[in-house]
Amino acid sequence: MTSLISSGEFGLIRRIRNRQPSGGDGVIAGIGDDAAAVLPTPGTALLYTTDTFVEGLDFDLDFSTWPQIGFKSMAANASDIAAMGGTPRYALVTLCLPSRRTPEEVDLLYEGMHRFNETCGASVHIIGGDLSATDGPTVLSITLIGEADPARIVFRSGALPGDALCVTGDIGGSEAGLRLLLRRRKNPAFAIPDASAETLEKHRTPRPRLREANLLAASGNVHAMIDISDGLSSDALHLAENSHTGLCIEADTLPVRTATRVAAEALGIPIVDLALNSGEEFELLCAVAPDAVSDLAAELMAETGVLLTRIGFFTTKDLGCLLRTPGETRPLVASGYEHFAFHPSPKSRS
C-alpha cells in the first residue's frame, strides 16, 4: 500500500477525481477547479445540509468497513434532503486524515459513496471538497445539495393538533445492531443470534427513504416531516417544538421487526427503549392529515413496498408530549443522541 505522504495532497486529489463518474446533470465544473459550478434545474429550490462523522464517535472501524462508512455518511445527508421532500443532487466531501491512513482506504470510502447511488436509486454527484492532515482521528464531512419543488417542501413546523403521527418502515434496528456489536466486543463469548443479523445491516448501511419521501411530500397531506437520525423520541419532540403542538406516542403501535425483538431479548433491553432511542434509522416521521392516513399508507405500500404506520397523534401544546404504554401515560423524554450532552462513548455502551 502507498502512504498519504508519498501520494501527497494533490496526488490524492487526482486519484479521487480519476475515480469519479464523469459529468452529471447540471455539472459545469467539478473536482479540480477553485470551486464547483452547477446549473440548477429551473424552477427548483436548493436545499443544503451537512453532516460530520468523527472516527471513534460517529463510526468505529471495528464494526464497519470503509465502504460501509462511505455509504452511511452519504445516506445520512441524503435522508435530510429527502425529509424536506427534496432530491439529493451534489456533494462536497471534506476529509481530515491522519498519516496512518492510506490512499487505498480513501478509495474504499469513496467506493461506498458510489455504492449508495447504486443501492438507493440516487444520482448524487461528488463535485468537490477539501483534504487536510490531522494528528487526531479521521474526520469525514459531507455537504449535500438537493433540489425541491418550492411548493412541496415539507418543514418540521407544519403539524396541526389532530394530525396523525406516522412513521415509515420499522424502528429500533440500528440501535439494536450497534448494541449487539458493543456487547460482543465487551464479552467475546457473547453470541449474536442469527435471527438478529438484519439489525447489523441496519446499523452499518441504513437505507434512507428517498422515493417514499417524495411520494409523501407530493401527496399534500403531510404537514410536517423529519428523518429519524437522533432517535424517535428526540425527533418527535423536534416536530412538536417546531410546530408548537403537543403529541402522544402510543408505544404498542411502534413497528418493530422480529430481528430487532430477538436482539432486544438477547441484550436484555426493553423493546420500547430500543424503538424510542434508536438513531440513524433514517426512517421518516411525519404529521399526516388524519383522514388521509389509510389511503396514503396504501399508496406507499403499492408504490414502494414500505409500511406507513400511525404511532400516535398531535395535540394542543398545553397537553404536552406524552408516551402511552399499556396501563400508563407519562411524559415523553428525549432519549436519543445529542452532541455536547453527556453520553458514554459509543465504545463503552453495551
NORDARA-V524275 format. One record per helix or strand of 2 or more residues. SS is the DSSP state (hx for helix, st for strand). FROM is the first residue (numbers start at 0). LEN is the number of residues. Records with the same first field share a line. If there is no record, write none. Layout:
BEGIN
SS=FROM-LEN, FROM-LEN
END
This chain:
BEGIN
hx=3-15, 65-18, 102-18, 149-3, 172-14, 193-11, 209-10, 231-12, 250-3, 257-10, 270-7, 289-15, 316-3
st=26-3, 36-2, 43-12, 86-11, 124-9, 138-11, 163-5, 221-6, 244-6, 283-5, 307-9, 320-5, 327-4
END
